[in-house]
């Protein structure tokens, strides 16, 4: 099911299918937020922003508005 990374639930893993290059900071791309890579939601901050992900064994905090720009396909 195609969605964006901000819609994942804690513990869910997905494969990145596309990123909006105009909205994603270069640092996230360098850390592995690229199509074909796995992304897992690890934690959500108390007020829901930012989201804490594992992307290619890198732990990254991504703001919800940025996470919406990362399209993913949920794993079964």
C-alpha positions as CSV (number, residue, x, y, z in Angstrom):
1,X,0.0,0.0,0.0
2,X,1.5,3.3,-1.1
3,X,1.5,6.1,1.5
4,X,4.1,8.5,3.0
5,X,6.4,7.9,5.9
6,X,4.5,10.2,8.3
7,X,1.6,7.6,8.2
8,X,3.7,4.7,9.5
9,X,2.9,3.4,13.0
10,X,5.6,2.6,15.5
11,X,7.5,-0.5,14.5
12,X,6.2,-0.5,10.9
13,X,8.8,-1.0,8.2
14,X,8.4,0.2,4.6
15,X,10.4,0.7,1.4
16,X,11.0,4.2,0.2
17,X,9.5,4.5,-3.3
18,X,10.1,8.2,-4.0
19,X,11.2,11.5,-2.4
20,X,10.3,15.0,-3.3
21,X,13.8,16.3,-4.0
22,X,12.7,20.0,-3.7
23,X,11.5,19.5,-0.1
24,X,14.0,16.9,1.4
25,X,17.2,18.3,2.9
26,X,20.4,17.1,1.3
27,X,21.5,15.7,4.7
28,X,18.6,13.2,4.7
29,X,19.5,12.0,1.2
30,X,23.1,11.5,2.3
31,X,21.9,9.5,5.3
32,X,20.0,7.1,3.0
33,X,16.5,8.5,2.5
34,X,16.6,7.3,-1.1
35,X,14.2,5.1,-3.1
36,X,14.7,1.4,-2.5
37,X,15.9,1.8,1.1
38,X,14.0,0.5,4.1
39,X,12.6,2.9,6.7
40,X,11.2,2.0,10.1
41,X,9.4,4.3,12.5
42,X,11.0,3.9,16.0
43,X,9.4,6.6,18.1
44,X,7.2,9.7,18.0
45,X,7.9,12.8,20.1
46,X,5.4,13.6,22.8
47,X,3.5,16.2,20.7
48,X,3.7,14.1,17.5
49,X,6.7,16.0,15.9
50,X,9.4,15.0,15.1
51,X,9.3,11.3,14.1
52,X,12.3,9.1,14.8
53,X,13.2,6.7,12.1
54,X,15.8,4.0,11.3
55,X,16.9,4.4,7.7
56,X,19.7,2.1,6.6
57,X,21.0,1.6,10.1
58,X,21.1,5.4,10.7
59,X,18.7,6.9,13.3
60,X,17.2,10.2,12.1
61,X,14.6,12.6,13.5
62,X,12.4,13.9,10.7
63,X,9.8,16.6,11.0
64,X,6.3,15.5,10.1
65,X,6.1,18.0,7.2
66,X,9.3,16.6,5.7
67,X,8.2,12.9,6.3
68,X,5.1,13.6,4.2
69,X,7.4,14.2,1.2
70,X,8.9,10.6,1.5
71,X,6.6,8.1,-0.4
72,X,6.8,4.5,0.9
73,X,5.3,1.1,0.2
74,X,4.5,-0.7,3.5
75,X,6.0,-4.2,4.0
76,X,3.5,-7.0,4.8
